[in-house]
Amino acid sequence: MGEIEDALARAAAGTATRPIPKSAQAQMRFLLKTEKGSTRTLAARLQVTQRTVERYLKGTLRRPRAELAARLEREVRRDWQPRVQQRARKKAAASGGIVIETRARFGFTAAPGSTDDGRIRRITQHLPPAYAARLFDAQAAGATEQQLQAIAAEGLQEIYFKDRGRRAQGLAVEFTDIDYIELDF
């Protein structure tokens, strides 16, 4: 996954109302329930053997190695409270909008005489619900990282750099070299 898609997933996971299960056994039980009781499909999803999954479920294995623990937590977070996450997405797309915090290189295509050299900027900006809806729809449609980045760039261009159309009419923003990006809705 790309940086923006990961940030969208982290933001959705942050809307959960209950903490995820702590122990590896409880996490395995939860994932087994989402896989409708199939240890084989759960093992394929976690990239381990079916016997390893069965040992965690039985309790003979308790502490997964760091790599498996990270995969296990990531998969649990992905499936944890899907209706709560969906409700938060709908609210952000309808009325709340999305907050984007990033440190990236922003370059410009602007009127002659102005500087268009890209430079690293740290920006925290609230984007209106229309941009949140476009990001969610693009993500659901399987958009590439570049397409998601273009939507975020357009939102930052219109809201932050053009001040909702009040200045810099001919400005086009390039959003590249993302150092980090966090989203919240």
C-alpha positions in Angstrom: 0.0 0.0 0.0 1.0 3.6 -0.6 1.6 6.3 2.0 -1.8 8.0 1.5 -3.7 4.7 1.5 -1.9 3.7 4.7 -2.8 7.1 6.3 -6.4 6.5 5.4 -6.3 3.1 7.0 -4.7 4.5 10.2 -7.3 7.2 10.3 -10.1 4.7 10.0 -8.6 2.5 12.6 -8.4 5.5 14.9 -12.2 5.8 14.9 -12.6 2.5 16.8 -14.6 2.8 20.0 -13.1 -0.3 21.7 -9.4 -1.4 21.9 -8.3 -4.4 19.8 -7.7 -7.7 21.6 -4.3 -7.8 23.3 -3.1 -11.4 23.3 -2.1 -13.3 20.2 -4.7 -16.0 21.1 -7.5 -13.5 21.3 -6.4 -11.8 18.0 -6.3 -15.2 16.3 -9.8 -16.0 17.6 -11.1 -12.7 16.2 -9.5 -13.2 12.8 -10.8 -16.8 12.7 -14.3 -15.5 13.2 -13.8 -13.0 10.3 -12.6 -15.9 8.1 -15.7 -17.9 9.1 -13.8 -20.6 11.0 -11.3 -21.5 8.3 -7.8 -21.9 9.7 -6.4 -22.6 6.3 -7.5 -19.2 4.9 -6.4 -17.4 8.1 -2.9 -19.1 7.8 -2.7 -17.9 4.2 -3.7 -14.4 5.2 -1.0 -14.3 7.9 1.6 -16.1 5.8 2.1 -18.9 8.3 1.3 -22.5 8.4 -2.2 -23.8 9.4 -0.6 -25.7 12.3 0.9 -22.4 13.6 -2.6 -20.9 13.6 -4.0 -23.9 15.5 -1.2 -23.7 18.1 -2.0 -20.0 18.8 -5.7 -20.8 19.0 -5.1 -23.7 21.4 -2.7 -21.6 23.5 0.5 -23.7 23.2 2.1 -20.7 21.4 1.7 -17.4 23.2 4.3 -14.9 22.0 4.6 -14.4 18.2 7.9 -13.2 16.8 8.0 -9.5 16.0 7.2 -10.0 12.3 4.1 -12.1 12.9 3.0 -9.9 15.8 3.0 -6.9 13.5 1.1 -8.7 10.7 -1.4 -10.0 13.2 -2.1 -6.6 14.7 -2.3 -5.0 11.2 -4.9 -7.6 10.1 -6.9 -7.2 13.3 -7.0 -3.4 13.0 -8.1 -3.8 9.3 -11.2 -5.8 10.4 -11.9 -4.3 13.8 -15.3 -2.6 14.1 -16.0 -2.1 10.4 -19.4 -0.5 10.9 -17.9 2.1 13.2 -15.2 2.9 10.6 -17.7 3.1 7.8 -19.9 5.5 9.8 -16.9 7.7 10.5 -16.1 7.7 6.8 -19.6 8.6 5.8 -19.7 11.5 8.3 -16.3 12.8 7.0 -17.6 12.6 3.4 -20.9 14.2 4.2 -20.2 16.9 6.8 -16.9 16.7 8.7 -14.2 16.7 6.2 -10.7 15.4 6.7 -7.6 16.9 8.3 -4.3 16.3 6.4 -1.0 16.8 8.1 2.0 16.3 5.9 5.6 17.2 5.3 6.4 17.0 1.6 7.9 18.9 -1.3 5.5 21.4 -2.9 6.4 22.9 -6.3 4.3 25.3 -8.3 3.4 26.2 -11.8 2.5 29.9 -11.6 2.7 33.2 -13.3 6.0 34.4 -14.8 8.3 36.1 -12.3 7.2 34.0 -9.3 9.3 31.2 -7.8 8.3 27.7 -8.8 11.1 25.9 -7.1 9.8 23.1 -4.9 10.6 23.1 -1.2 9.8 21.0 1.8 6.8 22.3 3.7 4.9 21.1 6.8 1.2 21.7 6.3 -1.7 20.9 8.5 -5.0 21.7 6.8 -8.7 20.8 7.1 -10.1 19.8 3.7 -13.8 20.0 3.1 -16.1 17.0 2.8 -16.0 17.0 -1.0 -12.3 16.1 -1.0 -12.8 13.5 1.8 -15.5 11.9 -0.3 -13.3 11.9 -3.4 -10.5 10.3 -1.5 -12.7 7.6 -0.1 -14.4 6.9 -3.4 -11.0 6.7 -5.2 -9.7 4.3 -2.5 -12.7 2.1 -2.8 -12.4 2.0 -6.6 -8.8 0.8 -6.2 -7.0 4.0 -7.2 -3.3 4.1 -7.4 -1.1 6.1 -5.0 -0.5 8.7 -7.6 -4.3 9.2 -8.1 -4.8 9.6 -4.3 -1.9 12.0 -4.2 -3.4 14.1 -7.0 -6.7 14.4 -5.1 -4.9 15.4 -1.9 -2.7 17.9 -3.9 -5.8 19.4 -5.5 -7.4 19.8 -2.1 -4.3 21.5 -0.6 -4.0 23.7 -3.7 -7.5 25.0 -3.5 -7.9 25.4 0.3 -4.3 26.2 1.5 -2.5 27.8 -1.4 -5.4 29.5 -3.3 -7.3 30.3 -0.1 -10.6 28.9 -1.5 -10.1 30.8 -4.8 -9.4 34.2 -3.2 -5.8 34.4 -4.5 -3.2 32.9 -6.8 -5.7 32.1 -9.6 -3.3 30.4 -12.1 -1.4 28.4 -9.5 -1.0 24.6 -10.0 0.6 22.7 -7.1 2.9 19.6 -7.4 2.8 17.4 -4.3 5.9 15.1 -4.3 8.5 13.5 -2.0 6.2 12.8 0.9 8.2 12.6 4.1 5.2 11.7 6.2 1.4 12.1 6.0 -1.3 11.7 8.6 -5.0 12.0 8.1 -7.8 12.4 10.6 -11.5 12.4 10.2 
